[in-house]
Amino acid sequence: MMVMFRRSRQQTPRITVGSMADRAISRESNLRYIYHSSDINCSNQLRMRKAPFFRLCAIFRERNLLLDSIHTSIEEQVAMFLYVVGHNQRYRTLQPIFRRSIEVISRYFKAVLYAVGELRDEMIRPPSNHCHRKIQESTRFNPYFKVNVLFKQRQPIDGTYE
């Protein structure tokens, strides 16, 4: 007959970094500082003023391109995306700012990137060939503009034709 004994181990004390409620409160206060303080602060942090930021979030919400999760709002998701794109930052540098894990930041970055891609037809215009009149008439820019036009028409610069 075999008797199994459970080894009694001493429990190691857990490392606590703060309760979930404390982290949520500090996260909310940080987000309030980013996009509820002033236009200057919002444009410094997100590279976008408050009104266009909230309008963009409203477009994502109306078209169901992004959804609020239990712990993360659409505004926070878009703010993480804009911070990465606007400052050319890595996910690791966003951890202390937004108090999220790298995996969560990566997941929401990809979701917002997909949502921005869905708005590509409305938000992103292809470049036009039209040149502003001020550039065409200026002696400062005119030589460069002529070279550009000649290359577009596939004609030699010296004016000779084949």
Contacts in CASP RR format, 6 or more apart in sequence:
PFRMAT RR
TARGET T0000
AUTHOR 0000-0000-0000
METHOD contacts of the structure
MODEL  1
MMVMFRRSRQQTPRITVGSMADRAISRESNLRYIYHSSDINCSNQLRMRK
APFFRLCAIFRERNLLLDSIHTSIEEQVAMFLYVVGHNQRYRTLQPIFRR
SIEVISRYFKAVLYAVGELRDEMIRPPSNHCHRKIQESTRFNPYFKVNVL
FKQRQPIDGTYE
17 23 0 8 1.000
23 99 0 8 1.000
24 71 0 8 1.000
26 99 0 8 1.000
27 76 0 8 1.000
27 98 0 8 1.000
27 99 0 8 1.000
27 100 0 8 1.000
30 97 0 8 1.000
30 98 0 8 1.000
30 99 0 8 1.000
31 75 0 8 1.000
31 76 0 8 1.000
31 79 0 8 1.000
31 98 0 8 1.000
33 41 0 8 1.000
34 41 0 8 1.000
34 42 0 8 1.000
34 45 0 8 1.000
34 46 0 8 1.000
34 79 0 8 1.000
35 42 0 8 1.000
35 45 0 8 1.000
35 46 0 8 1.000
35 50 0 8 1.000
35 53 0 8 1.000
35 54 0 8 1.000
35 75 0 8 1.000
35 79 0 8 1.000
36 50 0 8 1.000
39 49 0 8 1.000
39 50 0 8 1.000
42 48 0 8 1.000
42 49 0 8 1.000
42 50 0 8 1.000
42 53 0 8 1.000
43 49 0 8 1.000
45 79 0 8 1.000
45 83 0 8 1.000
46 53 0 8 1.000
46 79 0 8 1.000
46 82 0 8 1.000
46 83 0 8 1.000
46 86 0 8 1.000
47 82 0 8 1.000
47 85 0 8 1.000
47 86 0 8 1.000
47 87 0 8 1.000
48 56 0 8 1.000
48 82 0 8 1.000
53 75 0 8 1.000
53 78 0 8 1.000
53 79 0 8 1.000
53 82 0 8 1.000
54 75 0 8 1.000
56 78 0 8 1.000
57 74 0 8 1.000
57 75 0 8 1.000
57 78 0 8 1.000
59 65 0 8 1.000
59 119 0 8 1.000
60 66 0 8 1.000
60 74 0 8 1.000
60 78 0 8 1.000
60 112 0 8 1.000
60 115 0 8 1.000
61 68 0 8 1.000
61 74 0 8 1.000
63 118 0 8 1.000
65 114 0 8 1.000
65 115 0 8 1.000
65 118 0 8 1.000
65 119 0 8 1.000
66 74 0 8 1.000
66 77 0 8 1.000
66 78 0 8 1.000
66 111 0 8 1.000
66 112 0 8 1.000
66 115 0 8 1.000
67 74 0 8 1.000
68 74 0 8 1.000
72 100 0 8 1.000
72 104 0 8 1.000
72 108 0 8 1.000
76 98 0 8 1.000
76 108 0 8 1.000
77 108 0 8 1.000
77 111 0 8 1.000
77 112 0 8 1.000
78 112 0 8 1.000
79 98 0 8 1.000
80 94 0 8 1.000
80 98 0 8 1.000
80 100 0 8 1.000
80 105 0 8 1.000
80 108 0 8 1.000
80 109 0 8 1.000
80 112 0 8 1.000
81 108 0 8 1.000
81 109 0 8 1.000
81 112 0 8 1.000
81 113 0 8 1.000
81 116 0 8 1.000
83 89 0 8 1.000
83 94 0 8 1.000
83 97 0 8 1.000
83 98 0 8 1.000
84 90 0 8 1.000
84 91 0 8 1.000
84 94 0 8 1.000
84 105 0 8 1.000
84 109 0 8 1.000
91 102 0 8 1.000
91 105 0 8 1.000
91 106 0 8 1.000
91 109 0 8 1.000
92 102 0 8 1.000
94 100 0 8 1.000
94 105 0 8 1.000
95 101 0 8 1.000
95 102 0 8 1.000
95 105 0 8 1.000
98 105 0 8 1.000
116 123 0 8 1.000
129 152 0 8 1.000
131 145 0 8 1.000
135 141 0 8 1.000
135 142 0 8 1.000
135 145 0 8 1.000
136 142 0 8 1.000
136 145 0 8 1.000
147 157 0 8 1.000
150 156 0 8 1.000
150 157 0 8 1.000
150 159 0 8 1.000
155 161 0 8 1.000
156 162 0 8 1.000
END
